Amino acid sequence: MFTARKSDQTRELLLRAAFDEIHRNGFQAASLSKILADTGLTKGALYHHFPNKTALGYAVVDELVTNEITQRWLAPLENQDDPITALRTLLQEAGKSLRPADIMLGCPLNNLAQEMSPVDEGFRERINHIYNVWRGGIAQALMRGQANGTVRTDVHPGETAAFLVAAMEGCMGMAKNAHDPDLLFNCGKSLIGYLESLRVAPKPRVR
């Protein structure tokens, strides 16, 4: 049992170091030597868990990137009667938690989509799956909002979810390229304004 737990910890350590290296430099330029230096592990430990660099990259996407999107953007939306307020809160919390270095490095998912989807089908399929799940989770939340009377009935959940994900990723990508946090925050304000436009208008008070 102790050996199995230690093996799991070694694998997790490798994944975390690989995520950081890929986020900094991209997958193709990521250095296995740097990952090993950062972890203090041997090549034997690396290849025991991952037969090659590609398998390591796939695991980073399947486990760490997927978990990041799920925990940050989808889990908080589950069973929410008011998805507009929930999404607004998520955007505001994400903005507060971002460090300048995070903005300069960009979104890990979007970075990999731009770099690897055109050249590796395994990456493309995995990244596409994450985007599908992300859009689907937001669409489901919007449909619950419509059923609960908080989201306008003329809103198309699937199309709106696709726009929201594209807008968030686009805002992050532009800010990364411009090295401009203000660009990201101003884009976020406009996105929050769009979210508010999806609400059911409050009924006028009867005097």
TAGIMO-V613934 format. One record per residue. N is the residue number from 1. PSI is psi as a letter, one per 30 degrees, with the letter a starting at -180 (999 if undefined). OMEGA is omega in radians with two decimals (* if undefined). Layout:
BEGIN
n=[N N]
psi=[PSI PSI]
omega=[OMEGA OMEGA]
END
This chain:
BEGIN
n=[1 2 3 4 5 6 7 8 9 10 11 12 13 14 15 16 17 18 19 20 21 22 23 24 25 26 27 28 29 30 31 32 33 34 35 36 37 38 39 40 41 42 43 44 45 46 47 48 49 50 51 52 53 54 55 56 57 58 59 60 61 62 63 64 65 66 67 68 69 70 71 72 73 74 75 76 77 78 79 80 81 82 83 84 85 86 87 88 89 90 91 92 93 94 95 96 97 98 99 100 101 102 103 104 105 106 107 108 109 110 111 112 113 114 115 116 117 118 119 120 121 122 123 124 125 126 127 128 129 130 131 132 133 134 135 136 137 138 139 140 141 142 143 144 145 146 147 148 149 150 151 152 153 154 155 156 157 158 159 160 161 162 163 164 165 166 167 168 169 170 171 172 173 174 175 176 177 178 179 180 181 182 183 184 185 186 187 188 189 190 191 192 193 194 195 196 197 198 199 200 201 202 203 204 205 206 207]
psi=[e e e e e e e e e e e e e e e e e e e e e e e e f l e e f k k e e e e e e e f g l l e e e e f e e j f l e e e e e e e e e e e e e e e e e e e e f e e f f k g k f i f e e e e e e e e e e e e e f k l e e e e e f l k e e e e e e e e f e f f j e e e e e e e e e e e e e e e e e e e e e e e e e e f f g f k k f f k j e e e e e e e e e e e e e e e e e e e e e f h j e e e e e e e e e e e e e e e f f f l k k k k k k k 999]
omega=[3.12 -3.14 3.13 3.13 3.12 3.11 3.10 3.12 3.09 3.12 3.12 3.12 3.10 -3.14 -3.13 3.12 3.11 3.10 -3.13 -3.13 3.12 3.13 -3.14 -2.91 -3.02 -3.06 -3.03 3.14 -3.12 -3.06 3.06 3.11 3.12 3.10 3.13 3.11 -3.13 -3.10 -3.06 -3.11 -3.11 3.05 3.13 3.11 3.12 -3.06 3.01 -3.09 -3.07 -3.05 -3.13 -3.09 -3.13 3.11 3.09 3.11 3.10 -3.12 3.08 3.14 -3.06 -3.01 -3.03 -3.11 3.10 -3.13 3.13 3.13 -3.12 -3.05 -3.08 -2.94 -3.02 -3.12 3.14 -3.14 -3.07 3.08 3.09 3.08 -3.10 -3.07 3.13 3.10 -3.13 3.13 3.10 3.13 3.13 3.11 -3.12 3.13 3.11 3.13 -3.13 -3.06 -3.08 3.01 3.08 -3.13 3.12 -3.13 -3.14 -3.13 3.11 3.14 -3.14 -3.13 -3.13 3.10 -3.12 3.10 -3.12 -3.06 -2.88 -3.11 3.14 -2.98 -3.08 -3.07 3.11 3.06 -3.08 -3.13 -3.13 -3.14 3.12 3.11 3.14 3.12 3.10 3.13 3.14 3.12 -3.12 3.13 3.11 3.12 3.11 3.12 3.12 3.09 3.07 3.10 3.08 3.13 -3.11 3.08 3.12 3.13 -3.11 -3.10 3.13 3.09 3.07 -3.03 -3.09 -3.14 -3.14 3.11 3.12 3.12 -3.11 3.12 3.14 -3.14 3.14 3.14 3.12 3.09 -3.12 -3.13 3.13 3.13 3.08 -3.10 -3.10 -3.01 -3.00 3.10 -3.12 3.10 3.13 -3.09 3.09 3.07 3.12 3.10 3.12 3.12 3.08 3.08 3.09 3.11 -3.12 3.14 -3.14 -3.09 2.93 -3.13 -3.14 3.13 3.13 3.13 3.09 -3.14 *]
END
